[in-house]
Amino acid sequence: MNLTAVLVLAVGTYAFRLAGPLLRDRVRLSGRVELMMSTSATILLFALVATATLTKGQGFAGLALPIGVLVGGVAAWRKAPFVVVVVLAAATTAALRFAGLS
């Protein structure tokens, strides 16, 4: 990638991020649009978690990883500290893989 493309993308990214604070008071969104934006952010986050959990390379990641993520999700839902959530998810996945469940 050449330097010009990098600079154009950098300026575009900076301008896009700067537009939010500059236009905050000038642009009014309807309640429906705000609800749709909030919902779409949740859906995108869920899709990211799903693809990272269920796939490895070009195929299925196996059952150990989704089960570990599920255990971490339940721990987070029960308001466990972040470190506990991560350790529970990793330990569950590692234990299942050690037991032979890929």
ChimeraX commands (.cxc) that place a marker at each C-alpha (Angstrom):
marker #1 position 0.00,0.00,0.00 radius 0.5
marker #1 position 1.46,3.32,-0.95 radius 0.5
marker #1 position 1.84,6.35,1.28 radius 0.5
marker #1 position -0.84,8.38,-0.50 radius 0.5
marker #1 position -3.52,5.77,0.21 radius 0.5
marker #1 position -2.49,5.59,3.86 radius 0.5
marker #1 position -2.64,9.36,4.23 radius 0.5
marker #1 position -6.03,9.62,2.50 radius 0.5
marker #1 position -7.46,6.92,4.76 radius 0.5
marker #1 position -5.96,8.58,7.84 radius 0.5
marker #1 position -7.45,11.98,6.98 radius 0.5
marker #1 position -10.82,10.39,6.17 radius 0.5
marker #1 position -10.87,8.51,9.44 radius 0.5
marker #1 position -9.95,11.62,11.42 radius 0.5
marker #1 position -12.63,13.68,9.62 radius 0.5
marker #1 position -15.26,11.02,10.25 radius 0.5
marker #1 position -14.41,10.91,13.97 radius 0.5
marker #1 position -14.34,14.70,14.21 radius 0.5
marker #1 position -17.78,15.00,12.59 radius 0.5
marker #1 position -19.50,13.44,15.62 radius 0.5
marker #1 position -18.57,16.06,18.21 radius 0.5
marker #1 position -18.93,18.92,15.71 radius 0.5
marker #1 position -22.41,17.90,14.53 radius 0.5
marker #1 position -23.80,16.68,17.86 radius 0.5
marker #1 position -25.87,19.81,18.50 radius 0.5
marker #1 position -26.84,20.42,14.86 radius 0.5
marker #1 position -28.29,17.05,13.89 radius 0.5
marker #1 position -31.40,15.69,15.60 radius 0.5
marker #1 position -32.36,12.05,15.16 radius 0.5
marker #1 position -35.83,10.70,15.70 radius 0.5
marker #1 position -36.45,8.20,18.47 radius 0.5
marker #1 position -36.95,5.45,15.89 radius 0.5
marker #1 position -33.56,6.10,14.29 radius 0.5
marker #1 position -31.84,6.16,17.68 radius 0.5
marker #1 position -33.49,2.85,18.57 radius 0.5
marker #1 position -32.43,1.33,15.25 radius 0.5
marker #1 position -28.84,2.49,15.74 radius 0.5
marker #1 position -28.72,1.04,19.24 radius 0.5
marker #1 position -30.22,-2.23,18.05 radius 0.5
marker #1 position -27.85,-2.45,15.10 radius 0.5
marker #1 position -24.84,-1.96,17.38 radius 0.5
marker #1 position -26.04,-4.85,19.54 radius 0.5
marker #1 position -26.61,-7.06,16.51 radius 0.5
marker #1 position -23.16,-6.29,15.10 radius 0.5
marker #1 position -21.53,-7.11,18.43 radius 0.5
marker #1 position -23.47,-10.38,18.62 radius 0.5
marker #1 position -22.43,-11.27,15.05 radius 0.5
marker #1 position -18.78,-10.58,15.88 radius 0.5
marker #1 position -18.95,-12.80,18.96 radius 0.5
marker #1 position -20.73,-15.54,17.00 radius 0.5
marker #1 position -18.20,-15.63,14.17 radius 0.5
marker #1 position -15.24,-15.49,16.54 radius 0.5
marker #1 position -16.75,-18.25,18.66 radius 0.5
marker #1 position -18.00,-20.65,16.04 radius 0.5
marker #1 position -15.31,-20.47,13.37 radius 0.5
marker #1 position -11.62,-21.24,13.23 radius 0.5
marker #1 position -9.99,-20.59,9.90 radius 0.5
marker #1 position -12.46,-21.76,7.28 radius 0.5
marker #1 position -14.34,-24.29,9.40 radius 0.5
marker #1 position -16.19,-24.97,12.63 radius 0.5
marker #1 position -14.21,-24.30,15.81 radius 0.5
marker #1 position -15.57,-27.34,17.65 radius 0.5
marker #1 position -17.76,-27.46,20.72 radius 0.5
marker #1 position -15.20,-26.56,23.39 radius 0.5
marker #1 position -14.87,-22.91,22.37 radius 0.5
marker #1 position -18.61,-22.10,22.15 radius 0.5
marker #1 position -19.23,-23.82,25.49 radius 0.5
marker #1 position -16.40,-21.80,27.06 radius 0.5
marker #1 position -17.84,-18.59,25.67 radius 0.5
marker #1 position -21.27,-19.58,26.96 radius 0.5
marker #1 position -19.84,-20.12,30.46 radius 0.5
marker #1 position -18.13,-16.72,30.27 radius 0.5
marker #1 position -21.36,-15.13,29.06 radius 0.5
marker #1 position -23.32,-16.60,31.96 radius 0.5
marker #1 position -20.66,-15.38,34.39 radius 0.5
marker #1 position -20.82,-11.89,32.88 radius 0.5
marker #1 position -24.61,-11.95,33.02 radius 0.5
marker #1 position -24.37,-12.85,36.71 radius 0.5
marker #1 position -22.12,-9.76,37.09 radius 0.5
marker #1 position -18.90,-11.59,37.87 radius 0.5
marker #1 position -15.71,-9.49,37.68 radius 0.5
marker #1 position -14.14,-9.34,34.22 radius 0.5
marker #1 position -11.08,-11.34,35.24 radius 0.5
marker #1 position -13.31,-14.10,36.62 radius 0.5
marker #1 position -15.31,-14.15,33.36 radius 0.5
marker #1 position -12.17,-14.53,31.25 radius 0.5
marker #1 position -10.62,-17.17,33.52 radius 0.5
marker #1 position -13.84,-19.20,33.64 radius 0.5
marker #1 position -14.24,-19.12,29.87 radius 0.5
marker #1 position -10.60,-20.05,29.24 radius 0.5
marker #1 position -10.55,-22.76,31.91 radius 0.5
marker #1 position -13.76,-24.30,30.61 radius 0.5
marker #1 position -12.47,-24.37,27.04 radius 0.5
marker #1 position -9.10,-25.78,28.14 radius 0.5
marker #1 position -10.71,-28.46,30.31 radius 0.5
marker #1 position -13.02,-29.55,27.52 radius 0.5
marker #1 position -10.16,-29.72,25.04 radius 0.5
marker #1 position -8.07,-31.66,27.54 radius 0.5
marker #1 position -10.96,-34.09,27.95 radius 0.5
marker #1 position -10.93,-34.66,24.19 radius 0.5
marker #1 position -13.80,-32.49,23.08 radius 0.5
marker #1 position -12.48,-30.36,20.24 radius 0.5
marker link #1:1,2 radius 0.2
marker link #1:2,3 radius 0.2
marker link #1:3,4 radius 0.2
marker link #1:4,5 radius 0.2
marker link #1:5,6 radius 0.2
marker link #1:6,7 radius 0.2
marker link #1:7,8 radius 0.2
marker link #1:8,9 radius 0.2
marker link #1:9,10 radius 0.2
marker link #1:10,11 radius 0.2
marker link #1:11,12 radius 0.2
marker link #1:12,13 radius 0.2
marker link #1:13,14 radius 0.2
marker link #1:14,15 radius 0.2
marker link #1:15,16 radius 0.2
marker link #1:16,17 radius 0.2
marker link #1:17,18 radius 0.2
marker link #1:18,19 radius 0.2
marker link #1:19,20 radius 0.2
marker link #1:20,21 radius 0.2
marker link #1:21,22 radius 0.2
marker link #1:22,23 radius 0.2
marker link #1:23,24 radius 0.2
marker link #1:24,25 radius 0.2
marker link #1:25,26 radius 0.2
marker link #1:26,27 radius 0.2
marker link #1:27,28 radius 0.2
marker link #1:28,29 radius 0.2
marker link #1:29,30 radius 0.2
marker link #1:30,31 radius 0.2
marker link #1:31,32 radius 0.2
marker link #1:32,33 radius 0.2
marker link #1:33,34 radius 0.2
marker link #1:34,35 radius 0.2
marker link #1:35,36 radius 0.2
marker link #1:36,37 radius 0.2
marker link #1:37,38 radius 0.2
marker link #1:38,39 radius 0.2
marker link #1:39,40 radius 0.2
marker link #1:40,41 radius 0.2
marker link #1:41,42 radius 0.2
marker link #1:42,43 radius 0.2
marker link #1:43,44 radius 0.2
marker link #1:44,45 radius 0.2
marker link #1:45,46 radius 0.2
marker link #1:46,47 radius 0.2
marker link #1:47,48 radius 0.2
marker link #1:48,49 radius 0.2
marker link #1:49,50 radius 0.2
marker link #1:50,51 radius 0.2
marker link #1:51,52 radius 0.2
marker link #1:52,53 radius 0.2
marker link #1:53,54 radius 0.2
marker link #1:54,55 radius 0.2
marker link #1:55,56 radius 0.2
marker link #1:56,57 radius 0.2
marker link #1:57,58 radius 0.2
marker link #1:58,59 radius 0.2
marker link #1:59,60 radius 0.2
marker link #1:60,61 radius 0.2
marker link #1:61,62 radius 0.2
marker link #1:62,63 radius 0.2
marker link #1:63,64 radius 0.2
marker link #1:64,65 radius 0.2
marker link #1:65,66 radius 0.2
marker link #1:66,67 radius 0.2
marker link #1:67,68 radius 0.2
marker link #1:68,69 radius 0.2
marker link #1:69,70 radius 0.2
marker link #1:70,71 radius 0.2
marker link #1:71,72 radius 0.2
marker link #1:72,73 radius 0.2
marker link #1:73,74 radius 0.2
marker link #1:74,75 radius 0.2
marker link #1:75,76 radius 0.2
marker link #1:76,77 radius 0.2
marker link #1:77,78 radius 0.2
marker link #1:78,79 radius 0.2
marker link #1:79,80 radius 0.2
marker link #1:80,81 radius 0.2
marker link #1:81,82 radius 0.2
marker link #1:82,83 radius 0.2
marker link #1:83,84 radius 0.2
marker link #1:84,85 radius 0.2
marker link #1:85,86 radius 0.2
marker link #1:86,87 radius 0.2
marker link #1:87,88 radius 0.2
marker link #1:88,89 radius 0.2
marker link #1:89,90 radius 0.2
marker link #1:90,91 radius 0.2
marker link #1:91,92 radius 0.2
marker link #1:92,93 radius 0.2
marker link #1:93,94 radius 0.2
marker link #1:94,95 radius 0.2
marker link #1:95,96 radius 0.2
marker link #1:96,97 radius 0.2
marker link #1:97,98 radius 0.2
marker link #1:98,99 radius 0.2
marker link #1:99,100 radius 0.2
marker link #1:100,101 radius 0.2
marker link #1:101,102 radius 0.2
view
